[in-house]
Structure formats: structure tokens, C-alpha cells
């Protein structure tokens, strides 16, 4: 994958941007010093939320810095110059070359995975603010319990003390 394709994937997966939002990011929107990224959203503009600010997460920053270094002086204003209509095809090629199975709603699922990550690490308020939707929308479309959640919940480690307590009451 090219560095631009890597940056696009990072905007979707790490930044949690919607499909079209990634194509509207301009280099002037990247606040390297403040560690922030301005995201323009035409989807929520009618609700008075035409933009939001997200953290420049370390993984996202790394991919954008690499792309910035490759961008010539006086280069394009937009971070991503790949044609919007070609992007899903390019991403599917990357998934195929990686030996993964193609899945439905690829870009939305990248965003959904990020919504789950952000909600777990930073809470519901940050998830809604940074991904640009309400908590109700997040619950309905993005947040869900994963198989790993069941595995983690079911794999309790018993200590010797716990085992002794259960044995004493006849549970083991």
C-alpha cells in the first residue's frame, strides 16, 4: 500500500472518520503542535455541527507525518488526493493482499471498531464528540459486544483463597 493509502486507512480506522470526511481533510487542519485534527462533516452540518476536533492519536499522527514528508513543497491542499470513487476498490485490494476475507461495509466497520475502542478507553462522551454522533446513534449503529468481551468475561482466574472459599461451601 502507498503511504497515502495508509494515511487514508488511518483516518478511517484510527481517526474514526466517515468515508467522505477523510477526503475533506486539508493539511491546514492538522495541528501538529496542539495534537489535534479538524474534521469537516457535511453529514451533520444541517444540525449545526459542521466540524469537530479530534485528537491526533499517535498512530494517526505517525501515518500523517510520513505522508507530509513525502508531500512536495506547494503540493496539494488536501491530505488525501485519491479519487473518492476509487478508494473503496483500493482498500479492498489491500485487504485481499493481506490475505483477509472481504467483509461488508468495510469503511463503516473500520469506524465502528474505532468507536468501540474510543468508548472503552476514553468514555461515551469522548466517543460521541470525537466520532461526531449522539450516544443514541453510537449504541444503535457502532457499539456492540465483541467475542473477545465474552472470552474476557468468562476467563476468570481463581486464586488459591477463592478456591478454598468455594471448596469450604461445597461449590468445588
Phi, psi and omega per residue, in radians:
X1 nan 2.522 3.093
X2 -1.300 2.873 3.126
X3 -1.123 -0.594 3.109
X4 -1.153 -0.686 3.085
X5 -1.142 -0.687 3.090
X6 -1.088 -0.742 3.130
X7 -1.132 -0.697 3.111
X8 -1.091 -0.814 3.087
X9 -1.045 -0.700 3.131
X10 -1.142 -0.675 3.100
X11 -1.086 -0.715 3.134
X12 -1.291 -0.850 -3.011
X13 -1.456 -0.783 -3.084
X14 -1.563 -0.697 3.116
X15 -1.381 -0.402 -3.120
X16 1.280 0.380 -3.112
X17 -1.271 2.638 3.020
X18 -1.234 2.856 -3.075
X19 -0.854 -0.977 -3.047
X20 -1.337 -0.428 -3.139
X21 -1.057 -0.636 -3.103
X22 -1.069 -0.570 -3.106
X23 -1.379 -0.241 -3.134
X24 -1.666 -0.078 3.137
X25 -1.249 2.241 3.088
X26 -1.918 2.765 -3.129
X27 -1.047 -0.550 3.126
X28 -1.198 -0.257 3.125
X29 -1.417 -0.214 -3.102
X30 -1.581 1.967 3.089
X31 -1.692 1.547 -3.081
X32 -1.047 -0.790 -3.078
X33 -1.186 -0.765 -3.106
X34 -1.439 -0.191 3.131
X35 1.197 0.683 -3.098
X36 -2.323 2.758 3.086
X37 -2.335 2.213 3.076
X38 -1.458 2.268 -3.140
X39 -2.085 2.155 3.079
X40 -1.607 2.388 -3.087
X41 -2.299 1.836 3.086
X42 -1.240 -0.453 -3.114
X43 -1.120 -0.667 -3.100
X44 -1.814 0.115 -3.114
X45 -1.080 -0.626 -3.126
X46 -1.162 -0.310 3.122
X47 -1.700 0.226 3.131
X48 1.395 0.213 -3.134
X49 -2.123 1.212 -3.071
X50 -1.435 -0.133 3.077
X51 -2.702 2.793 3.070
X52 -2.574 2.903 3.124
X53 -2.090 2.295 3.116
X54 -2.088 2.767 3.062
X55 -1.174 2.609 3.011
X56 -1.507 1.372 -3.096
X57 -0.903 2.519 -3.074
X58 -0.901 -0.745 -3.129
X59 -1.166 -0.650 3.106
X60 -1.215 -0.798 3.131
X61 -0.982 -0.779 -3.118
X62 -1.013 -0.821 -3.123
X63 -1.193 -0.671 3.123
X64 -1.202 -0.675 3.108
X65 -1.087 -0.743 3.120
X66 -1.076 -0.735 3.128
X67 -1.187 -0.699 3.121
X68 -1.029 -0.735 3.133
X69 -1.099 -0.511 3.131
X70 -1.512 -0.207 -3.088
X71 -1.411 2.175 -3.109
X72 -1.199 2.667 3.057
X73 -0.935 2.282 -3.123
X74 1.279 0.341 -3.117
X75 -1.245 -2.844 -3.078
X76 -1.129 2.649 3.082
X77 -1.266 -0.665 -3.092
X78 -1.440 2.502 3.104
X79 -1.147 -0.799 -3.115
X80 -1.822 2.140 3.139
X81 -1.940 -0.012 3.071
X82 -1.079 2.450 3.097
X83 -1.081 2.328 -3.113
X84 -0.933 -0.740 -3.069
X85 -1.254 -0.387 3.141
X86 -1.518 -0.372 -3.020
X87 -0.995 -0.855 -3.133
X88 -1.030 -0.680 3.107
X89 -1.100 -0.769 3.129
X90 -1.093 -0.711 -3.134
X91 -1.167 -0.705 3.091
X92 -1.079 -0.637 3.075
X93 -1.093 -0.722 3.128
X94 -1.100 -0.776 3.123
X95 -1.068 -0.780 3.133
X96 -1.089 -0.823 -3.130
X97 -1.111 -0.489 3.126
X98 -1.353 -0.096 3.117
X99 1.420 0.312 -3.139
X100 -1.677 2.726 3.047
X101 -1.368 2.480 3.090
X102 -1.238 2.474 3.093
X103 -2.211 2.794 -3.099
X104 -1.185 2.653 3.059
X105 0.826 0.949 -3.040
X106 -0.900 -0.919 -3.066
X107 -1.197 -0.712 3.108
X108 -1.118 -0.618 3.116
X109 -1.227 -0.546 3.027
X110 -1.098 -0.766 3.119
X111 -1.145 -0.715 3.126
X112 -1.086 -0.751 3.110
X113 -1.060 -0.698 3.131
X114 -1.197 -0.663 3.113
X115 -1.013 -0.754 3.119
X116 -1.109 -0.810 3.137
X117 -1.022 -0.845 -3.089
X118 -1.150 -0.742 -3.142
X119 -1.063 -0.732 -3.135
X120 -1.189 -0.742 -3.041
X121 -1.479 -0.604 -3.025
X122 -2.095 -0.169 3.093
X123 1.752 2.959 -3.056
X124 -1.153 -0.666 -3.130
X125 -1.093 -0.843 3.123
X126 -1.096 -0.720 -3.131
X127 -1.031 -0.839 -3.130
X128 -1.149 -0.771 -3.121
X129 -1.140 -0.839 -3.027
X130 -1.317 -0.578 3.135
X131 -1.598 -0.174 2.974
X132 1.377 0.711 3.051
X133 -2.579 2.999 3.129
X134 -1.404 2.858 3.083
X135 -1.076 -0.610 3.130
X136 -1.105 -0.781 3.113
X137 -1.126 -0.716 3.131
X138 -1.028 -0.817 -3.134
X139 -1.136 -0.653 -3.084
X140 -1.324 -0.579 -2.960
X141 -2.138 -0.351 -2.993
X142 -2.106 -0.742 -3.033
X143 -1.558 2.312 3.078
X144 -2.758 2.823 -3.141
X145 -1.383 2.347 -3.125
X146 -1.744 2.839 3.076
X147 -1.008 -0.657 3.140
X148 -1.095 -0.503 3.086
X149 -1.141 -0.764 3.108
X150 -1.105 -0.769 -3.138
X151 -1.059 -0.781 -3.141
X152 -1.141 -0.720 -3.121
X153 -1.189 -0.600 -3.087
X154 -1.476 -0.279 -3.080
X155 -1.724 1.163 3.095
X156 -1.377 2.456 3.101
X157 -1.731 2.193 3.124
X158 -1.669 2.389 3.095
X159 -1.554 2.941 3.108
X160 -1.051 -0.657 -3.131
X161 -1.139 -0.785 3.139
X162 -1.091 -0.760 3.127
X163 -1.055 -0.744 3.130
X164 -1.122 -0.698 -3.141
X165 -1.125 -0.777 -3.133
X166 -1.192 -0.640 3.126
X167 -1.132 -0.661 -3.104
X168 -1.126 -0.520 -3.138
X169 -1.787 0.180 3.028
X170 1.391 0.423 3.141
X171 -1.646 -0.238 3.094
X172 -2.069 nan nan
